[in-house]
Amino acid sequence: MWCTPDGSPIDAGDDWDGWQEVLRLAEIDKDARVRDARHTAATLLLEQGVDIRVIQAVLGHSQLTTTKRYTHITEALAIEAAGTVGRLTATNWS
């Protein structure tokens, strides 16, 4: 949970207005939710090779299963995995 500098809760309306401003500044026309940004951040961290337990800590999840739902296997990750298997197979058959 995010809070103001004095520790009080952020007003949901103010939070939403701030998020809409971020989208406007980034020139994103899609009606994206904050939750969408969390999924994107988790997936980008995964693509960079960040350990899923670190991603779990960054997102503040108590359960790894929740973090797994936030990360998505992208084409880049699938290609990397296929290349890894290909290299292992080539090494073992040489």
C-alpha positions as CSV (number, residue, x, y, z in Angstrom):
1,M,0.0,0.0,0.0
2,W,1.3,3.4,-0.9
3,C,0.9,6.3,1.5
4,T,1.5,10.0,1.8
5,P,4.7,11.4,3.4
6,D,2.9,11.6,6.8
7,G,1.8,7.9,6.5
8,S,-1.8,8.5,5.9
9,P,-3.5,6.7,3.0
10,I,-3.5,8.2,-0.5
11,D,-6.9,9.3,-1.6
12,A,-8.1,6.9,-4.4
13,G,-9.2,9.9,-6.5
14,D,-5.9,11.6,-6.2
15,D,-4.1,8.4,-7.0
16,W,-6.2,7.9,-10.1
17,D,-5.7,11.5,-11.2
18,G,-1.9,11.0,-10.8
19,W,-2.0,7.8,-12.8
20,Q,-4.0,9.5,-15.6
21,E,-1.4,12.3,-15.7
22,V,1.4,9.7,-16.1
23,L,-0.5,8.1,-19.0
24,R,-1.0,11.5,-20.6
25,L,2.7,12.5,-20.3
26,A,3.7,9.1,-21.7
27,E,1.3,9.7,-24.6
28,I,-0.6,6.5,-23.9
29,D,-4.1,6.6,-25.3
30,K,-5.1,3.2,-23.9
31,D,-7.2,3.2,-20.8
32,A,-4.5,1.3,-18.8
33,R,-4.9,0.4,-15.2
34,V,-2.2,0.6,-12.5
35,R,-2.5,-3.1,-12.3
36,D,-1.5,-3.3,-16.0
37,A,1.7,-1.4,-15.2
38,R,2.5,-3.9,-12.5
39,H,2.1,-6.8,-14.9
40,T,4.3,-5.0,-17.4
41,A,7.0,-4.2,-14.8
42,A,7.0,-7.8,-13.6
43,T,7.4,-9.1,-17.1
44,L,10.1,-6.7,-18.0
45,L,12.1,-7.6,-14.9
46,L,11.7,-11.3,-15.9
47,E,12.9,-10.6,-19.4
48,Q,16.0,-8.9,-17.9
49,G,16.8,-12.1,-16.0
50,V,15.8,-10.8,-12.5
51,D,15.1,-13.8,-10.2
52,I,11.4,-14.2,-9.7
53,R,11.9,-14.0,-5.9
54,V,13.3,-10.5,-6.4
55,I,10.3,-9.6,-8.5
56,Q,8.1,-11.0,-5.7
57,A,9.8,-8.6,-3.3
58,V,9.6,-5.6,-5.6
59,L,5.9,-6.1,-6.1
60,G,5.3,-6.8,-2.5
61,H,3.7,-10.2,-2.9
62,S,3.7,-12.6,0.0
63,Q,3.1,-15.6,-2.2
64,L,5.2,-16.6,-5.2
65,T,2.1,-17.9,-6.9
66,T,0.8,-14.4,-7.1
67,T,4.0,-13.1,-8.7
68,K,3.8,-15.9,-11.2
69,R,0.4,-14.7,-12.3
70,Y,1.9,-11.2,-12.8
71,T,4.7,-12.4,-15.0
72,H,4.1,-13.4,-18.6
73,I,6.2,-15.4,-21.0
74,T,6.9,-13.2,-24.0
75,E,8.2,-14.2,-27.4
76,A,11.6,-13.0,-26.5
77,L,11.7,-15.3,-23.4
78,A,10.5,-18.2,-25.5
79,I,13.1,-17.6,-28.1
80,E,15.8,-17.4,-25.5
81,A,14.6,-20.6,-23.9
82,A,14.6,-22.4,-27.3
83,G,18.2,-21.1,-28.0
84,T,19.3,-22.4,-24.6
85,V,17.9,-25.9,-25.3
86,G,19.4,-25.8,-28.8
87,R,22.8,-25.0,-27.4
88,L,22.6,-27.7,-24.7
89,T,21.5,-30.3,-27.3
90,A,24.3,-29.3,-29.7
91,T,26.8,-29.6,-26.9
92,N,25.5,-33.0,-25.7
93,W,25.5,-34.5,-29.2
94,S,28.9,-33.3,-30.3
